Amino acid sequence: MNMNVLIYFSQYSTLLIGMIVVTRWIYPYLSSKTVIGWKKVSFGLLFSLLGLLIMQMPLATSHSLHMDARLVSVALSGIFGGPWAVLITAAVIGGYRLTLGGAVIFPLGALICTSLISIAGYYLRMKYVRWFIWIAWLIGFAVGGKRFYGLS
């Protein structure tokens, strides 16, 4: 197994664990009814920060392509924060991706598709609270399958 892949996944795992800790620390302050709009904005900003950090550590493939897992932050933003959070996250990550140059159509198309899938996941989470764990698995397979079959 390539050692770069192990380093790559350990960096992402560390980022995700750090994000969980920060979100768990901030969430009680955002749970009150008076700041319900700020909750969605803060989720969007937190997951934007996660996506930007992920994009700073791409994995270089053998064909001199760069791969990262920025779509994970977009999917999580939509599922937990809702449409406004995913709009903020997609705008920040998409804007940064545009400034990097290179191929733009496929990465931004994947960003839009993942945003729409995560918004659907948010509404499914709100409607079917009991079945959300199974819905989350299906959304994960949809995002991963889209990536596996070369749609991003």
DAPE-V158304 format. One line per field, one symbol per residue. ss: DSSP state (a for helix, b for strand, c for the rest). psi: psi as a letter, one per 40 degrees, with the letter a starting at -180 (. if undefined). burial: I if it has 16 or more other ideal C-beta (glycine too) atoms within 10 Angstrom, else O. Layout:
# DAPE-V158304
ss: ???
psi: ???
burial: ???
This chain:
# DAPE-V158304
ss: ccaaaaaaaaaaaaaaaaaaaaaaaaaaaaccaaaaaaaaaaaaaaaaaaaaaaacccbbcccccbbccaaaaaaaaaaaacaaaaaaaaaaaaaaaaaaccccaaaaaaaaaaaaaaaaaaaaaaaccccaaaaaaaaaaaaaaaaacccc
psi: ihdddddddddddddddddddddddddddeeiedfdddddddddddddddddddeegihhieffihhifddddddddddddaddddddddddddddddedaahddddddddddddddddddddddddgddedddddddddddddddddefe.
burial: OOOOOOOIOOOIOOIIOOIOOOIOOOOOOOOOOOOOOOIIOIIIIIIIIIIOIIIOOOIOOOOOOOOIIIIIIIIIIIIIIIOIIIIIIIOIIIOOIOOOOOOOOOIIOIIOIIIOIIIOIIOIIOOOOOOIOOIOOOIOOIIOOIIOOOOI
